[in-house]
Amino acid sequence: MQRSGNRGRPPRQKDEFNQRVLDIARVTRVMAGGKRMRFRACVVVGDGKGRIGYGIAKGKDVITSIEKSVRQAKRQLITVPIVDGTIPHEVVSKHHAAKVMLKPAPQGTGVIASTSIRAVVELAGVKNIVSKIIGSKNIINNVQATFRALEEMRTSDQRPNTK
């Protein structure tokens, strides 16, 4: 008799999104009885075809905080326009003290970016891009600035007519 490992549960579906954990931090809150420890996770999810999202969540342990942030990231997905493996135009965006510049690059350049920007654009499916972080080195603020920049992206047919 062959034993099944799933004990009558339906097989889990393969998730269409890849995920990357960018930051895990131990955070504390001072209460009357002492300090309460929790964990904060910053996760980016993407399908490699232009859809990406990020989530930041706290939980009692690392696994819980990662699961919560993945759920949050999937709820707030954005679509990035990709033209010939790169972005359509240059964009500069700011979030708090973090300022991010993204520039399209020719075929074969690859992803020239810091860790936080690299995770976001690779999960989006961008193959060639040049980027620069100006200001803050805070990973979460840089991710949020990158998302703001990618939300501002427009292809030539999406741009409004300005006369």
C-alpha positions in Angstrom: 0.0 0.0 0.0 1.4 3.3 -1.0 1.2 6.2 1.5 0.2 9.6 0.2 2.0 12.5 1.8 -0.8 15.0 1.5 -3.3 13.2 3.7 -6.4 13.8 1.6 -5.7 17.5 1.0 -5.9 18.8 -2.5 -2.5 19.4 -4.1 -1.1 22.9 -3.7 -1.2 25.0 -6.8 2.1 26.4 -8.1 2.1 30.2 -7.3 2.4 32.4 -10.3 4.5 34.9 -8.4 8.2 34.7 -7.4 9.0 36.4 -4.1 12.1 37.9 -2.6 12.6 38.8 1.0 14.6 42.1 1.1 14.7 42.9 4.8 13.9 41.3 8.1 14.2 43.4 11.2 13.6 42.7 14.9 11.5 45.5 16.3 10.6 46.0 19.9 7.8 47.9 21.7 8.3 48.9 25.3 5.3 48.0 27.5 4.6 48.1 31.2 5.9 44.6 31.8 9.0 45.0 29.6 9.8 44.8 25.9 7.7 43.1 23.3 9.6 41.7 20.3 8.2 41.3 16.9 9.6 40.8 13.4 9.2 43.1 10.4 9.6 41.7 6.9 9.8 43.6 3.5 9.0 41.3 0.6 8.7 41.9 -3.2 6.6 39.6 -5.4 6.5 39.6 -9.2 5.6 37.4 -12.1 8.4 38.4 -14.5 5.9 39.7 -17.0 5.5 43.2 -15.6 3.3 42.7 -12.5 5.0 43.4 -9.2 4.0 44.3 -5.6 5.7 44.9 -2.3 4.5 44.3 1.3 5.8 45.3 4.7 4.3 43.5 7.7 5.0 42.6 11.3 4.4 39.3 13.1 5.3 37.4 16.2 7.8 35.3 14.3 9.7 35.6 11.0 7.5 33.1 9.1 4.3 34.9 10.1 5.7 38.3 9.1 6.9 37.0 5.7 3.5 35.4 5.0 1.6 38.6 5.9 3.9 40.7 3.8 3.4 38.4 0.8 -0.3 38.6 1.2 -0.1 42.4 1.3 2.2 42.5 -1.7 -0.3 40.4 -3.8 -3.1 42.8 -2.9 -1.3 45.9 -4.2 0.1 44.9 -7.6 1.2 47.3 -10.2 1.9 46.8 -13.9 5.2 48.0 -15.3 5.4 48.7 -19.0 8.3 46.9 -20.5 9.6 47.8 -24.0 12.2 45.5 -25.6 13.4 44.2 -22.2 13.8 47.7 -20.7 11.7 50.6 -19.4 10.2 53.1 -21.9 11.9 56.3 -20.5 14.0 57.8 -17.8 12.3 58.6 -14.5 13.4 60.1 -11.1 11.3 59.5 -8.0 11.5 60.3 -4.4 10.1 58.8 -1.2 11.1 60.5 2.1 14.9 60.9 1.9 15.4 58.2 -0.8 15.7 59.4 -4.4 15.9 56.9 -7.2 16.8 57.4 -10.9 15.9 54.7 -13.4 17.2 54.8 -17.0 16.5 52.5 -20.0 19.6 50.6 -21.2 20.4 49.0 -24.6 20.2 45.2 -25.1 23.0 43.3 -23.4 23.6 45.8 -20.6 21.9 43.8 -17.9 20.6 45.1 -14.6 22.9 47.7 -13.1 21.3 48.5 -9.7 21.6 48.2 -6.0 20.2 45.2 -4.1 16.8 46.7 -3.4 16.2 48.1 -6.9 17.6 44.9 -8.5 15.1 42.7 -6.7 12.2 44.9 -7.8 13.1 45.2 -11.5 14.2 41.6 -11.9 10.9 40.3 -10.5 9.1 42.7 -12.9 10.9 41.1 -15.8 13.2 44.1 -16.8 16.4 42.7 -18.4 18.3 45.9 -19.1 18.3 49.0 -16.9 20.7 51.4 -15.2 19.8 52.9 -11.9 21.2 55.2 -9.2 20.2 55.7 -5.6 20.7 59.3 -4.4 20.3 60.0 -0.7 19.1 57.4 1.7 20.4 53.8 2.1 17.2 52.7 3.8 16.1 49.5 1.9 12.3 50.0 2.5 12.4 53.7 1.4 14.4 52.8 -1.7 11.8 50.1 -2.6 9.0 52.5 -2.2 10.8 55.1 -4.3 11.4 52.5 -7.0 7.7 51.6 -7.0 6.7 55.2 -7.3 9.0 55.6 -10.3 7.6 52.5 -11.9 4.1 53.6 -11.4 4.9 56.9 -13.2 6.1 54.9 -16.3 4.0 55.4 -19.5 4.5 54.0 -22.9 4.1 56.3 -26.0 0.5 55.2 -26.5 -0.4 55.7 -22.8 0.8 59.3 -22.7 -1.8 62.0 -22.7 -1.8 64.4 -25.6 -0.3 67.7 -24.5 -0.7 70.6 -26.8 
